[in-house]
């Protein structure tokens, strides 16, 4: 793709262009069609928008500040700037990826908003030494499609969106312009680079049934107070401030046991040091909710405990575990720096909807080995979460995985498929498992280059489950659809699928529909499918799978071995032609490819024409892009 260099007039033309776009967005935002939810209006709120007070006794992030308002309102609200950090080697903490991302931080805020309410967030970068503002030169939200528009004004970032959303904002090309962290082909790892300070906005839907401290079934827990193990209360309410559930150092037995029939509420102005784990081996109906943070930053990794923990005991350090779940819910909380799998919920299959379990609007950010994201069980839904991990994001199973955001830095696959054949095929006799509407914003790796570094894949190495009527689970119940991999500099390729030997069962009919990766792996690894002599891959469907603007149309576009056959490639002509905009301001689309004349949310509005397989942009500063031969 050849790009003509911008003219010297680029800055002024771009400023004029985006000023015009912003003015248009403001007019749209004030449309009478906007619906304002009639939510209660406590201090620090407006109809349709609510910000929690700051956390008593906790310092804000030294790197960023936030302000938020409804578009058109004169006054701003100030969400608290939380921060989580990867330990450096000098700190001597075990199992952190200190060599690659030591000192990196992630600043975030949580607030509430209603649907169809245009909201504007301001992000200010700070000098940690002086707390003075530092100008931001470029910024890009991810996923782009979650926001309406963004701009930089007076060195600050302003992002406008109109529905609850969880998104990151890349500042000055920290990751969009640099393939970090990585271990390049020459084996010389990028260590010692300046720490990268990332930032996210967590705009959550309102929780309609927040507990009332005047309710006699609600038990308040003051900061500094050990929460009760049990009692005649229904809901445990962690009051604003900083809580500690154990005396350091953490040891087995210090995990706080959550009980069947109880609710645990962490509001947005509370932070809790510790971890939650279920006690009962029978059915557990438990709710953990709120917009506060449950952090494990003071819990040592299992392998660095005294003595080291092994086997099932390793999971005792996880942030939150609910086994034998029946009608359980985890909603809204932020989980940071888990030493092991962050959130694990396992509900036994049951066709009764009243028994379904849900994980919704949860945010997970980890820095350590084995710090996987969120995995749910056979009867569970995983929806609308944000997962940044240094190991695998989600082991795929359950009733549905949808509207998720994934980000991997050092290790792990965003969507890991090595457990899909261990599910009982009877569960999926009349339904599919849809993994859909997924955004993967970064797929990086600090490990040496490996062809199996993927964001969607795995070794399907578990035994194949047999159903009651003798049928086997061949994986044909799973459908991946509407997946957007928007990393401009991916170190992981899109798809890699391999079966293990000794299973004597084929994998059949898995579907991949409308999957799009903005760019191929920087290492040049091809997407691959590899079977074994006794475990073939067959009848897989790739329907509109596009990598770097090129659709996968045949096995010639893949790496496969001799144990793959009868693959189906659908939609030979992609519905949408996407042009990668390397300036970081989004993507360019052909107008005639906009569905129903509706503009995509993640595009730049530029006038252009196509001739002889070239696209001319009417603004000189944007240059000319060759479309190539396909």
Secondary structure, 3 states (H helix, E strand, C coil): CCECCCCCCHHHHHHHHHHHHHHHHHHHHCCCCCCCCCCCCCCCEECCEEECCCCCCCCCCCCEEEEEEECCCCCCECCCCEEEECCCHHHCCCCECHHHHCCCEEEEEEEEECCCCCEEEEEEEECCCCCCEECCCCEEEECHHHCCEEEEECCEEEEEECCCEEEEEEECCCCCCCCCCEECCCCCECCCCCCCEEEEEEEEECCCCCCCCCCCCEEEECCCCCCCCCCCCCEEEECCEEEECCCCCCCCCCCEEECCCCEEEECCCEEEECCEEECCCCCECCEEECCCEEECCCCCCHHHCCCCCCHHHHHHHCCEEEECECCCEEECCEEECCCCCCEEEECCCCCCHHHCEEEECCEEECCECCCCCEECCCCEEEECCEEEECCCCEECCCCEEECCEEEECCCCCCEECCCHHHCCHHHHCCCCEEEEEEEEEEECEEEECCCCCEEEEEEECCCCCECCCCCECCCCCEEEEEEEECCCCCCCEEEEEEECCCCCCCEECCEEEEEEECCCCCCCCCCEEECECCECEECCEEEEEEECCEECCCHHHCEECCCEECCEEECCCCCCCEEECCCCCCEEECHHHCHHHCCCCCECCCCEEEECCEEEECCHHHCEEECCCC
